[in-house]
């Protein structure tokens, strides 16, 4: 159940945006599942394909209301690498 998605979360009203989370973060809850039996409480989906893997990453998703924190980190790393690359002299 937790491993299958029949309708893309961006097109399905069962997938909700989290109020203060990343604009690409979606979650759906399973209120009737038995957590004690190992059934999931909720499922997470990332519209950018970079879902949180750990609780720490999920917290970062919750604190990134304007953009994806992973994509922002990649952009910053690329900009820093470009600044550190010496220019070829002619």
PDB file of N, CA, C and O in Angstrom:
ATOM      1  N   UNK A   1       0.822  -1.200   0.000  1.00  0.00           N
ATOM      2  CA  UNK A   1       0.000   0.000   0.000  1.00  0.00           C
ATOM      3  C   UNK A   1       0.863   1.260   0.000  1.00  0.00           C
ATOM      4  O   UNK A   1       0.618   2.178  -0.783  1.00  0.00           O
ATOM      5  N   UNK A   2       1.853   1.309   0.859  1.00  0.00           N
ATOM      6  CA  UNK A   2       2.668   2.515   0.962  1.00  0.00           C
ATOM      7  C   UNK A   2       3.593   2.691  -0.232  1.00  0.00           C
ATOM      8  O   UNK A   2       4.063   3.800  -0.482  1.00  0.00           O
ATOM      9  N   UNK A   3       3.865   1.619  -0.976  1.00  0.00           N
ATOM     10  CA  UNK A   3       4.817   1.695  -2.067  1.00  0.00           C
ATOM     11  C   UNK A   3       4.224   2.027  -3.418  1.00  0.00           C
ATOM     12  O   UNK A   3       4.967   2.199  -4.384  1.00  0.00           O
ATOM     13  N   UNK A   4       2.905   2.121  -3.518  1.00  0.00           N
ATOM     14  CA  UNK A   4       2.292   2.365  -4.824  1.00  0.00           C
ATOM     15  C   UNK A   4       1.581   3.707  -4.858  1.00  0.00           C
ATOM     16  O   UNK A   4       0.967   4.135  -3.881  1.00  0.00           O
ATOM     17  N   UNK A   5       1.682   4.357  -6.009  1.00  0.00           N
ATOM     18  CA  UNK A   5       0.982   5.619  -6.235  1.00  0.00           C
ATOM     19  C   UNK A   5       0.317   5.505  -7.598  1.00  0.00           C
ATOM     20  O   UNK A   5       0.995   5.424  -8.622  1.00  0.00           O
ATOM     21  N   UNK A   6      -1.005   5.501  -7.609  1.00  0.00           N
ATOM     22  CA  UNK A   6      -1.733   5.346  -8.863  1.00  0.00           C
ATOM     23  C   UNK A   6      -1.950   6.673  -9.572  1.00  0.00           C
ATOM     24  O   UNK A   6      -1.917   6.726 -10.801  1.00  0.00           O
ATOM     25  N   UNK A   7      -2.169   7.736  -8.826  1.00  0.00           N
ATOM     26  CA  UNK A   7      -2.385   9.060  -9.395  1.00  0.00           C
ATOM     27  C   UNK A   7      -1.287   9.982  -8.887  1.00  0.00           C
ATOM     28  O   UNK A   7      -0.971   9.977  -7.697  1.00  0.00           O
ATOM     29  N   UNK A   8      -0.709  10.767  -9.773  1.00  0.00           N
ATOM     30  CA  UNK A   8       0.368  11.677  -9.375  1.00  0.00           C
ATOM     31  C   UNK A   8      -0.135  12.617  -8.276  1.00  0.00           C
ATOM     32  O   UNK A   8      -1.221  13.181  -8.407  1.00  0.00           O
ATOM     33  N   UNK A   9       0.624  12.792  -7.209  1.00  0.00           N
ATOM     34  CA  UNK A   9       0.197  13.638  -6.094  1.00  0.00           C
ATOM     35  C   UNK A   9      -0.182  15.070  -6.472  1.00  0.00           C
ATOM     36  O   UNK A   9      -1.010  15.678  -5.793  1.00  0.00           O
ATOM     37  N   UNK A  10       0.396  15.618  -7.525  1.00  0.00           N
ATOM     38  CA  UNK A  10       0.027  16.983  -7.916  1.00  0.00           C
ATOM     39  C   UNK A  10      -1.385  17.038  -8.479  1.00  0.00           C
ATOM     40  O   UNK A  10      -1.968  18.118  -8.581  1.00  0.00           O
ATOM     41  N   UNK A  11      -1.947  15.880  -8.848  1.00  0.00           N
ATOM     42  CA  UNK A  11      -3.282  15.815  -9.442  1.00  0.00           C
ATOM     43  C   UNK A  11      -4.305  15.154  -8.521  1.00  0.00           C
ATOM     44  O   UNK A  11      -5.444  14.937  -8.932  1.00  0.00           O
ATOM     45  N   UNK A  12      -3.930  14.835  -7.304  1.00  0.00           N
ATOM     46  CA  UNK A  12      -4.794  14.084  -6.411  1.00  0.00           C
ATOM     47  C   UNK A  12      -5.026  14.867  -5.124  1.00  0.00           C
ATOM     48  O   UNK A  12      -4.076  15.277  -4.456  1.00  0.00           O
ATOM     49  N   UNK A  13      -6.282  15.070  -4.787  1.00  0.00           N
ATOM     50  CA  UNK A  13      -6.620  15.872  -3.602  1.00  0.00           C
ATOM     51  C   UNK A  13      -6.308  15.165  -2.285  1.00  0.00           C
ATOM     52  O   UNK A  13      -6.335  15.803  -1.233  1.00  0.00           O
ATOM     53  N   UNK A  14      -6.015  13.873  -2.315  1.00  0.00           N
ATOM     54  CA  UNK A  14      -5.648  13.168  -1.085  1.00  0.00           C
ATOM     55  C   UNK A  14      -4.236  13.515  -0.625  1.00  0.00           C
ATOM     56  O   UNK A  14      -3.888  13.302   0.537  1.00  0.00           O
ATOM     57  N   UNK A  15      -3.427  14.046  -1.531  1.00  0.00           N
ATOM     58  CA  UNK A  15      -2.075  14.484  -1.195  1.00  0.00           C
ATOM     59  C   UNK A  15      -2.144  15.955  -0.822  1.00  0.00           C
ATOM     60  O   UNK A  15      -2.591  16.778  -1.621  1.00  0.00           O
ATOM     61  N   UNK A  16      -1.710  16.286   0.367  1.00  0.00           N
ATOM     62  CA  UNK A  16      -1.832  17.653   0.879  1.00  0.00           C
ATOM     63  C   UNK A  16      -0.482  18.350   0.953  1.00  0.00           C
ATOM     64  O   UNK A  16       0.554  17.735   1.206  1.00  0.00           O
ATOM     65  N   UNK A  17      -0.534  19.652   0.723  1.00  0.00           N
ATOM     66  CA  UNK A  17       0.637  20.488   0.981  1.00  0.00           C
ATOM     67  C   UNK A  17       0.706  20.709   2.483  1.00  0.00           C
ATOM     68  O   UNK A  17      -0.321  20.844   3.147  1.00  0.00           O
ATOM     69  N   UNK A  18       1.891  20.744   2.999  1.00  0.00           N
ATOM     70  CA  UNK A  18       2.073  21.074   4.413  1.00  0.00           C
ATOM     71  C   UNK A  18       2.143  22.594   4.502  1.00  0.00           C
ATOM     72  O   UNK A  18       2.833  23.231   3.706  1.00  0.00           O
ATOM     73  N   UNK A  19       1.448  23.165   5.444  1.00  0.00           N
ATOM     74  CA  UNK A  19       1.291  24.620   5.556  1.00  0.00           C
ATOM     75  C   UNK A  19       2.600  25.403   5.454  1.00  0.00           C
ATOM     76  O   UNK A  19       2.665  26.389   4.721  1.00  0.00           O
ATOM     77  N   UNK A  20       3.623  24.994   6.160  1.00  0.00           N
ATOM     78  CA  UNK A  20       4.879  25.752   6.194  1.00  0.00           C
ATOM     79  C   UNK A  20       6.043  25.045   5.512  1.00  0.00           C
ATOM     80  O   UNK A  20       7.188  25.481   5.632  1.00  0.00           O
ATOM     81  N   UNK A  21       5.764  23.969   4.804  1.00  0.00           N
ATOM     82  CA  UNK A  21       6.846  23.181   4.202  1.00  0.00           C
ATOM     83  C   UNK A  21       7.174  23.653   2.788  1.00  0.00           C
ATOM     84  O   UNK A  21       6.542  24.559   2.244  1.00  0.00           O
ATOM     85  N   UNK A  22       8.163  23.017   2.230  1.00  0.00           N
ATOM     86  CA  UNK A  22       8.593  23.246   0.852  1.00  0.00           C
ATOM     87  C   UNK A  22       7.382  23.182  -0.085  1.00  0.00           C
ATOM     88  O   UNK A  22       6.485  22.368   0.133  1.00  0.00           O
ATOM     89  N   UNK A  23       7.340  24.015  -1.112  1.00  0.00           N
ATOM     90  CA  UNK A  23       6.196  23.998  -2.032  1.00  0.00           C
ATOM     91  C   UNK A  23       6.065  22.688  -2.813  1.00  0.00           C
ATOM     92  O   UNK A  23       5.023  22.443  -3.422  1.00  0.00           O
ATOM     93  N   UNK A  24       7.091  21.849  -2.809  1.00  0.00           N
ATOM     94  CA  UNK A  24       7.059  20.588  -3.551  1.00  0.00           C
ATOM     95  C   UNK A  24       6.781  19.379  -2.657  1.00  0.00           C
ATOM     96  O   UNK A  24       6.672  18.257  -3.151  1.00  0.00           O
ATOM     97  N   UNK A  25       6.668  19.598  -1.358  1.00  0.00           N
ATOM     98  CA  UNK A  25       6.442  18.534  -0.378  1.00  0.00           C
ATOM     99  C   UNK A  25       4.952  18.205  -0.313  1.00  0.00           C
ATOM    100  O   UNK A  25       4.120  19.103  -0.187  1.00  0.00           O
ATOM    101  N   UNK A  26       4.619  16.923  -0.400  1.00  0.00           N
ATOM    102  CA  UNK A  26       3.235  16.470  -0.274  1.00  0.00           C
ATOM    103  C   UNK A  26       3.192  15.294   0.692  1.00  0.00           C
ATOM    104  O   UNK A  26       4.144  14.521   0.797  1.00  0.00           O
ATOM    105  N   UNK A  27       2.071  15.175   1.393  1.00  0.00           N
ATOM    106  CA  UNK A  27       1.896  14.042   2.282  1.00  0.00           C
ATOM    107  C   UNK A  27       0.439  13.613   2.272  1.00  0.00           C
ATOM    108  O   UNK A  27      -0.463  14.422   2.053  1.00  0.00           O
ATOM    109  N   UNK A  28       0.226  12.329   2.512  1.00  0.00           N
ATOM    110  CA  UNK A  28      -1.134  11.827   2.685  1.00  0.00           C
ATOM    111  C   UNK A  28      -1.134  10.921   3.901  1.00  0.00           C
ATOM    112  O   UNK A  28      -0.199  10.156   4.140  1.00  0.00           O
ATOM    113  N   UNK A  29      -2.213  11.033   4.661  1.00  0.00           N
ATOM    114  CA  UNK A  29      -2.327  10.319   5.924  1.00  0.00           C
ATOM    115  C   UNK A  29      -3.220   9.103   5.769  1.00  0.00           C
ATOM    116  O   UNK A  29      -4.133   9.087   4.943  1.00  0.00           O
ATOM    117  N   UNK A  30      -2.949   8.087   6.571  1.00  0.00           N
ATOM    118  CA  UNK A  30      -3.737   6.864   6.602  1.00  0.00           C
ATOM    119  C   UNK A  30      -4.301   6.699   8.014  1.00  0.00           C
ATOM    120  O   UNK A  30      -3.746   5.936   8.804  1.00  0.00           O
ATOM    121  N   UNK A  31      -5.389   7.396   8.349  1.00  0.00           N
ATOM    122  CA  UNK A  31      -5.900   7.390   9.724  1.00  0.00           C
ATOM    123  C   UNK A  31      -6.407   6.028  10.199  1.00  0.00           C
ATOM    124  O   UNK A  31      -6.487   5.793  11.405  1.00  0.00           O
ATOM    125  N   UNK A  32      -6.745   5.141   9.291  1.00  0.00           N
ATOM    126  CA  UNK A  32      -7.274   3.829   9.694  1.00  0.00           C
ATOM    127  C   UNK A  32      -6.200   2.752   9.798  1.00  0.00           C
ATOM    128  O   UNK A  32      -6.494   1.623  10.192  1.00  0.00           O
ATOM    129  N   UNK A  33      -4.972   3.083   9.454  1.00  0.00           N
ATOM    130  CA  UNK A  33      -3.895   2.089   9.526  1.00  0.00           C
ATOM    131  C   UNK A  33      -3.528   1.773  10.966  1.00  0.00           C
ATOM    132  O   UNK A  33      -3.687   2.603  11.861  1.00  0.00           O
ATOM    133  N   UNK A  34      -3.043   0.577  11.170  1.00  0.00           N
ATOM    134  CA  UNK A  34      -2.615   0.108  12.482  1.00  0.00           C
ATOM    135  C   UNK A  34      -1.098   0.272  12.596  1.00  0.00           C
ATOM    136  O   UNK A  34      -0.337  -0.558  12.099  1.00  0.00           O
ATOM    137  N   UNK A  35      -0.676   1.335  13.247  1.00  0.00           N
ATOM    138  CA  UNK A  35       0.751   1.633  13.386  1.00  0.00           C
ATOM    139  C   UNK A  35       1.451   0.538  14.184  1.00  0.00           C
ATOM    140  O   UNK A  35       2.591   0.187  13.883  1.00  0.00           O
ATOM    141  N   UNK A  36       0.787   0.002  15.188  1.00  0.00           N
ATOM    142  CA  UNK A  36       1.374  -1.061  16.010  1.00  0.00           C
ATOM    143  C   UNK A  36       1.676  -2.308  15.174  1.00  0.00           C
ATOM    144  O   UNK A  36       2.573  -3.082  15.508  1.00  0.00           O
ATOM    145  N   UNK A  37       0.928  -2.496  14.092  1.00  0.00           N
ATOM    146  CA  UNK A  37       1.146  -3.651  13.211  1.00  0.00           C
ATOM    147  C   UNK A  37       2.168  -3.342  12.121  1.00  0.00           C
ATOM    148  O   UNK A  37       2.430  -4.176  11.253  1.00  0.00           O
ATOM    149  N   UNK A  38       2.745  -2.138  12.169  1.00  0.00           N
ATOM    150  CA  UNK A  38       3.769  -1.772  11.198  1.00  0.00           C
ATOM    151  C   UNK A  38       3.248  -1.044   9.971  1.00  0.00           C
ATOM    152  O   UNK A  38       4.006  -0.786   9.037  1.00  0.00           O
ATOM    153  N   UNK A  39       1.964  -0.711   9.961  1.00  0.00           N
ATOM    154  CA  UNK A  39       1.403   0.023   8.827  1.00  0.00           C
ATOM    155  C   UNK A  39       1.768   1.500   8.958  1.00  0.00           C
ATOM    156  O   UNK A  39       1.819   2.024  10.070  1.00  0.00           O
ATOM    157  N   UNK A  40       2.020   2.173   7.847  1.00  0.00           N
ATOM    158  CA  UNK A  40       2.452   3.580   7.912  1.00  0.00           C
ATOM    159  C   UNK A  40       1.331   4.519   8.354  1.00  0.00           C
ATOM    160  O   UNK A  40       0.157   4.301   8.052  1.00  0.00           O
ATOM    161  N   UNK A  41       1.726   5.577   9.082  1.00  0.00           N
ATOM    162  CA  UNK A  41       0.778   6.626   9.467  1.00  0.00           C
ATOM    163  C   UNK A  41       0.513   7.554   8.292  1.00  0.00           C
ATOM    164  O   UNK A  41      -0.608   8.025   8.094  1.00  0.00           O
ATOM    165  N   UNK A  42       1.572   7.813   7.509  1.00  0.00           N
ATOM    166  CA  UNK A  42       1.448   8.711   6.372  1.00  0.00           C
ATOM    167  C   UNK A  42       2.514   8.391   5.346  1.00  0.00           C
ATOM    168  O   UNK A  42       3.457   7.647   5.617  1.00  0.00           O
ATOM    169  N   UNK A  43       2.354   8.963   4.163  1.00  0.00           N
ATOM    170  CA  UNK A  43       3.300   8.775   3.068  1.00  0.00           C
ATOM    171  C   UNK A  43       3.723  10.148   2.574  1.00  0.00           C
ATOM    172  O   UNK A  43       2.914  11.075   2.528  1.00  0.00           O
ATOM    173  N   UNK A  44       4.989  10.275   2.206  1.00  0.00           N
ATOM    174  CA  UNK A  44       5.556  11.542   1.749  1.00  0.00           C
ATOM    175  C   UNK A  44       5.920  11.429   0.274  1.00  0.00           C
ATOM    176  O   UNK A  44       6.382  10.384  -0.186  1.00  0.00           O
ATOM    177  N   UNK A  45       5.708  12.512  -0.455  1.00  0.00           N
ATOM    178  CA  UNK A  45       6.083  12.570  -1.869  1.00  0.00           C
ATOM    179  C   UNK A  45       6.694  13.934  -2.145  1.00  0.00           C
ATOM    180  O   UNK A  45       6.237  14.947  -1.615  1.00  0.00           O
ATOM    181  N   UNK A  46       7.722  13.953  -2.971  1.00  0.00           N
ATOM    182  CA  UNK A  46       8.356  15.204  -3.380  1.00  0.00           C
ATOM    183  C   UNK A  46       8.137  15.389  -4.874  1.00  0.00           C
ATOM    184  O   UNK A  46       8.494  14.517  -5.666  1.00  0.00           O
ATOM    185  N   UNK A  47       7.559  16.505  -5.261  1.00  0.00           N
ATOM    186  CA  UNK A  47       7.293  16.778  -6.673  1.00  0.00           C
ATOM    187  C   UNK A  47       8.568  16.989  -7.478  1.00  0.00           C
ATOM    188  O   UNK A  47       8.527  16.953  -8.708  1.00  0.00           O
ATOM    189  N   UNK A  48       9.703  17.208  -6.812  1.00  0.00           N
ATOM    190  CA  UNK A  48      10.992  17.371  -7.491  1.00  0.00           C
ATOM    191  C   UNK A  48      11.822  16.087  -7.475  1.00  0.00           C
ATOM    192  O   UNK A  48      12.940  16.062  -7.989  1.00  0.00           O
ATOM    193  N   UNK A  49      11.279  15.033  -6.891  1.00  0.00           N
ATOM    194  CA  UNK A  49      11.986  13.761  -6.881  1.00  0.00           C
ATOM    195  C   UNK A  49      13.081  13.649  -5.838  1.00  0.00           C
ATOM    196  O   UNK A  49      13.955  12.790  -5.952  1.00  0.00           O
ATOM    197  N   UNK A  50      13.050  14.508  -4.818  1.00  0.00           N
ATOM    198  CA  UNK A  50      14.061  14.460  -3.758  1.00  0.00           C
ATOM    199  C   UNK A  50      13.385  14.361  -2.387  1.00  0.00           C
ATOM    200  O   UNK A  50      13.526  15.267  -1.566  1.00  0.00           O
ATOM    201  N   UNK A  51      12.653  13.269  -2.131  1.00  0.00           N
ATOM    202  CA  UNK A  51      11.936  13.168  -0.856  1.00  0.00           C
ATOM    203  C   UNK A  51      12.890  13.036   0.327  1.00  0.00           C
ATOM    204  O   UNK A  51      14.018  12.569   0.169  1.00  0.00           O
ATOM    205  N   UNK A  52      12.441  13.447   1.509  1.00  0.00           N
ATOM    206  CA  UNK A  52      13.284  13.289   2.692  1.00  0.00           C
ATOM    207  C   UNK A  52      13.460  11.810   3.023  1.00  0.00           C
ATOM    208  O   UNK A  52      12.517  11.023   2.937  1.00  0.00           O
ATOM    209  N   UNK A  53      14.675  11.450   3.402  1.00  0.00           N
ATOM    210  CA  UNK A  53      14.991  10.066   3.751  1.00  0.00           C
ATOM    211  C   UNK A  53      15.022   9.892   5.268  1.00  0.00           C
ATOM    212  O   UNK A  53      14.646   8.839   5.783  1.00  0.00           O
ATOM    213  N   UNK A  54      15.466  10.916   5.976  1.00  0.00           N
ATOM    214  CA  UNK A  54      15.581  10.852   7.435  1.00  0.00           C
ATOM    215  C   UNK A  54      14.668  11.899   8.074  1.00  0.00           C
ATOM    216  O   UNK A  54      14.134  12.776   7.395  1.00  0.00           O
ATOM    217  N   UNK A  55      14.504  11.787   9.383  1.00  0.00           N
ATOM    218  CA  UNK A  55      13.712  12.777  10.123  1.00  0.00           C
ATOM    219  C   UNK A  55      14.357  14.163  10.029  1.00  0.00           C
ATOM    220  O   UNK A  55      13.655  15.172   9.970  1.00  0.00           O
ATOM    221  N   UNK A  56      15.691  14.210  10.014  1.00  0.00           N
ATOM    222  CA  UNK A  56      16.399  15.490   9.906  1.00  0.00           C
ATOM    223  C   UNK A  56      16.124  16.151   8.552  1.00  0.00           C
ATOM    224  O   UNK A  56      15.918  17.362   8.475  1.00  0.00           O
ATOM    225  N   UNK A  57      16.124  15.349   7.496  1.00  0.00           N
ATOM    226  CA  UNK A  57      15.820  15.897   6.171  1.00  0.00           C
ATOM    227  C   UNK A  57      14.374  16.374   6.098  1.00  0.00           C
ATOM    228  O   UNK A  57      14.083  17.396   5.477  1.00  0.00           O
ATOM    229  N   UNK A  58      13.471  15.634   6.732  1.00  0.00           N
ATOM    230  CA  UNK A  58      12.074  16.052   6.732  1.00  0.00           C
ATOM    231  C   UNK A  58      11.917  17.388   7.461  1.00  0.00           C
ATOM    232  O   UNK A  58      11.131  18.234   7.037  1.00  0.00           O
ATOM    233  N   UNK A  59      12.651  17.580   8.541  1.00  0.00           N
ATOM    234  CA  UNK A  59      12.621  18.866   9.248  1.00  0.00           C
ATOM    235  C   UNK A  59      13.089  19.995   8.335  1.00  0.00           C
ATOM    236  O   UNK A  59      12.531  21.092   8.368  1.00  0.00           O
ATOM    237  N   UNK A  60      14.107  19.732   7.523  1.00  0.00           N
ATOM    238  CA  UNK A  60      14.574  20.748   6.575  1.00  0.00           C
ATOM    239  C   UNK A  60      13.485  21.067   5.559  1.00  0.00           C
ATOM    240  O   UNK A  60      13.319  22.222   5.169  1.00  0.00           O
ATOM    241  N   UNK A  61      12.741  20.047   5.128  1.00  0.00           N
ATOM    242  CA  UNK A  61      11.618  20.281   4.208  1.00  0.00           C
ATOM    243  C   UNK A  61      10.571  21.179   4.870  1.00  0.00           C
ATOM    244  O   UNK A  61      10.001  22.060   4.226  1.00  0.00           O
ATOM    245  N   UNK A  62      10.325  20.948   6.154  1.00  0.00           N
ATOM    246  CA  UNK A  62       9.345  21.754   6.878  1.00  0.00           C
ATOM    247  C   UNK A  62       9.792  23.204   7.044  1.00  0.00           C
ATOM    248  O   UNK A  62       8.953  24.097   7.157  1.00  0.00           O
ATOM    249  N   UNK A  63      11.098  23.447   7.059  1.00  0.00           N
ATOM    250  CA  UNK A  63      11.613  24.807   7.262  1.00  0.00           C
ATOM    251  C   UNK A  63      11.934  25.531   5.952  1.00  0.00           C
ATOM    252  O   UNK A  63      12.421  26.661   5.981  1.00  0.00           O
ATOM    253  N   UNK A  64      11.674  24.909   4.821  1.00  0.00           N
ATOM    254  CA  UNK A  64      12.007  25.498   3.515  1.00  0.00           C
ATOM    255  C   UNK A  64      10.732  25.891   2.776  1.00  0.00           C
ATOM    256  O   UNK A  64      10.361  25.268   1.780  1.00  0.00           O
ATOM    257  N   UNK A  65      10.078  26.913   3.266  1.00  0.00           N
ATOM    258  CA  UNK A  65       8.766  27.282   2.725  1.00  0.00           C
ATOM    259  C   UNK A  65       8.823  27.823   1.294  1.00  0.00           C
ATOM    260  O   UNK A  65       7.852  27.678   0.551  1.00  0.00           O
ATOM    261  N   UNK A  66       9.918  28.433   0.899  1.00  0.00           N
ATOM    262  CA  UNK A  66       9.988  29.090  -0.408  1.00  0.00           C
ATOM    263  C   UNK A  66      10.586  28.231  -1.517  1.00  0.00           C
ATOM    264  O   UNK A  66      10.263  28.427  -2.688  1.00  0.00           O
ATOM    265  N   UNK A  67      11.453  27.280  -1.165  1.00  0.00           N
ATOM    266  CA  UNK A  67      12.104  26.464  -2.196  1.00  0.00           C
ATOM    267  C   UNK A  67      12.590  25.156  -1.588  1.00  0.00           C
ATOM    268  O   UNK A  67      12.593  24.986  -0.369  1.00  0.00           O
ATOM    269  N   UNK A  68      12.997  24.241  -2.450  1.00  0.00           N
ATOM    270  CA  UNK A  68      13.547  22.960  -2.006  1.00  0.00           C
ATOM    271  C   UNK A  68      14.942  23.187  -1.423  1.00  0.00           C
ATOM    272  O   UNK A  68      15.804  23.752  -2.095  1.00  0.00           O
ATOM    273  N   UNK A  69      15.170  22.763  -0.205  1.00  0.00           N
ATOM    274  CA  UNK A  69      16.471  22.980   0.435  1.00  0.00           C
ATOM    275  C   UNK A  69      17.582  22.220  -0.283  1.00  0.00           C
ATOM    276  O   UNK A  69      18.713  22.702  -0.340  1.00  0.00           O
ATOM    277  N   UNK A  70      17.282  21.043  -0.831  1.00  0.00           N
ATOM    278  CA  UNK A  70      18.316  20.285  -1.555  1.00  0.00           C
ATOM    279  C   UNK A  70      18.737  21.015  -2.825  1.00  0.00           C
ATOM    280  O   UNK A  70      19.926  21.137  -3.118  1.00  0.00           O
ATOM    281  N   UNK A  71      17.752  21.498  -3.575  1.00  0.00           N
ATOM    282  CA  UNK A  71      18.066  22.202  -4.815  1.00  0.00           C
ATOM    283  C   UNK A  71      18.794  23.508  -4.520  1.00  0.00           C
ATOM    284  O   UNK A  71      19.685  23.905  -5.271  1.00  0.00           O
ATOM    285  N   UNK A  72      18.419  24.180  -3.429  1.00  0.00           N
ATOM    286  CA  UNK A  72      19.112  25.414  -3.042  1.00  0.00           C
ATOM    287  C   UNK A  72      20.566  25.108  -2.672  1.00  0.00           C
ATOM    288  O   UNK A  72      21.467  25.868  -3.027  1.00  0.00           O
ATOM    289  N   UNK A  73      20.800  23.999  -1.959  1.00  0.00           N
ATOM    290  CA  UNK A  73      22.171  23.605  -1.607  1.00  0.00           C
ATOM    291  C   UNK A  73      22.991  23.290  -2.850  1.00  0.00           C
ATOM    292  O   UNK A  73      24.158  23.672  -2.933  1.00  0.00           O
ATOM    293  N   UNK A  74      22.394  22.595  -3.819  1.00  0.00           N
ATOM    294  CA  UNK A  74      23.106  22.274  -5.066  1.00  0.00           C
ATOM    295  C   UNK A  74      23.472  23.544  -5.817  1.00  0.00           C
ATOM    296  O   UNK A  74      24.572  23.666  -6.355  1.00  0.00           O
ATOM    297  N   UNK A  75      22.537  24.489  -5.849  1.00  0.00           N
ATOM    298  CA  UNK A  75      22.784  25.750  -6.555  1.00  0.00           C
ATOM    299  C   UNK A  75      23.923  26.516  -5.889  1.00  0.00           C
ATOM    300  O   UNK A  75      24.808  27.037  -6.568  1.00  0.00           O
ATOM    301  N   UNK A  76      23.898  26.584  -4.548  1.00  0.00           N
ATOM    302  CA  UNK A  76      24.957  27.282  -3.822  1.00  0.00           C
ATOM    303  C   UNK A  76      26.308  26.613  -4.045  1.00  0.00           C
ATOM    304  O   UNK A  76      27.319  27.298  -4.206  1.00  0.00           O
ATOM    305  N   UNK A  77      26.334  25.288  -4.055  1.00  0.00           N
ATOM    306  CA  UNK A  77      27.593  24.568  -4.275  1.00  0.00           C
ATOM    307  C   UNK A  77      28.121  24.830  -5.683  1.00  0.00           C
ATOM    308  O   UNK A  77      29.326  24.998  -5.872  1.00  0.00           O
ATOM    309  N   UNK A  78      27.234  24.866  -6.663  1.00  0.00           N
ATOM    310  CA  UNK A  78      27.651  25.129  -8.044  1.00  0.00           C
ATOM    311  C   UNK A  78      28.186  26.550  -8.186  1.00  0.00           C
ATOM    312  O   UNK A  78      29.184  26.777  -8.871  1.00  0.00           O
ATOM    313  N   UNK A  79      27.519  27.508  -7.537  1.00  0.00           N
ATOM    314  CA  UNK A  79      27.983  28.899  -7.592  1.00  0.00           C
ATOM    315  C   UNK A  79      29.346  29.040  -6.916  1.00  0.00           C
ATOM    316  O   UNK A  79      30.216  29.758  -7.409  1.00  0.00           O
ATOM    317  N   UNK A  80      29.526  28.356  -5.792  1.00  0.00           N
ATOM    318  CA  UNK A  80      30.808  28.425  -5.086  1.00  0.00           C
ATOM    319  C   UNK A  80      31.914  27.807  -5.937  1.00  0.00           C
ATOM    320  O   UNK A  80      33.019  28.345  -6.004  1.00  0.00           O
ATOM    321  N   UNK A  81      31.625  26.690  -6.582  1.00  0.00           N
ATOM    322  CA  UNK A  81      32.617  26.036  -7.444  1.00  0.00           C
ATOM    323  C   UNK A  81      32.981  26.934  -8.620  1.00  0.00           C
ATOM    324  O   UNK A  81      34.142  26.989  -9.027  1.00  0.00           O
ATOM    325  N   UNK A  82      31.998  27.634  -9.163  1.00  0.00           N
ATOM    326  CA  UNK A  82      32.261  28.538 -10.287  1.00  0.00           C
ATOM    327  C   UNK A  82      33.141  29.702  -9.844  1.00  0.00           C
ATOM    328  O   UNK A  82      34.002  30.153 -10.600  1.00  0.00           O
ATOM    329  N   UNK A  83      32.928  30.192  -8.620  1.00  0.00           N
ATOM    330  CA  UNK A  83      33.746  31.291  -8.094  1.00  0.00           C
ATOM    331  C   UNK A  83      35.190  30.846  -7.862  1.00  0.00           C
ATOM    332  O   UNK A  83      36.119  31.632  -8.044  1.00  0.00           O
ATOM    333  N   UNK A  84      35.378  29.599  -7.464  1.00  0.00           N
ATOM    334  CA  UNK A  84      36.712  29.094  -7.146  1.00  0.00           C
ATOM    335  C   UNK A  84      37.481  28.616  -8.376  1.00  0.00           C
ATOM    336  O   UNK A  84      38.693  28.413  -8.306  1.00  0.00           O
ATOM    337  N   UNK A  85      36.796  28.439  -9.483  1.00  0.00           N
ATOM    338  CA  UNK A  85      37.461  27.986 -10.705  1.00  0.00           C
ATOM    339  C   UNK A  85      38.228  29.144 -11.317  1.00  0.00           C
ATOM    340  O   UNK A  85      37.640  30.185 -11.610  1.00  0.00           O
ATOM    341  N   UNK A  86      39.530  28.984 -11.516  1.00  0.00           N
ATOM    342  CA  UNK A  86      40.311  30.080 -12.105  1.00  0.00           C
ATOM    343  C   UNK A  86      39.914  30.299 -13.565  1.00  0.00           C
ATOM    344  O   UNK A  86      39.631  29.356 -14.304  1.00  0.00           O
ATOM    345  N   UNK A  87      39.903  31.548 -13.945  1.00  0.00           N
ATOM    346  CA  UNK A  87      39.595  31.898 -15.325  1.00  0.00           C
ATOM    347  C   UNK A  87      40.807  31.615 -16.204  1.00  0.00           C
ATOM    348  O   UNK A  87      41.947  31.856 -15.806  1.00  0.00           O
ATOM    349  N   UNK A  88      40.555  31.116 -17.373  1.00  0.00           N
ATOM    350  CA  UNK A  88      41.647  30.853 -18.318  1.00  0.00           C
ATOM    351  C   UNK A  88      42.130  32.179 -18.882  1.00  0.00           C
ATOM    352  O   UNK A  88      41.331  32.996 -19.339  1.00  0.00           O
ATOM    353  N   UNK A  89      43.433  32.390 -18.848  1.00  0.00           N
ATOM    354  CA  UNK A  89      43.973  33.643 -19.392  1.00  0.00           C
ATOM    355  C   UNK A  89      44.328  33.446 -20.857  1.00  0.00           C
ATOM    356  O   UNK A  89      44.737  32.362 -21.274  1.00  0.00           O
ATOM    357  N   UNK A  90      44.168  34.492 -21.611  1.00  0.00           N
ATOM    358  CA  UNK A  90      44.441  34.419 -23.059  1.00  0.00           C
ATOM    359  C   UNK A  90      45.787  34.963 -23.376  1.00  0.00           C
ATOM    360  O   UNK A  90      46.186  34.982 -24.541  1.00  0.00           O
TER     361      UNK A  90
END
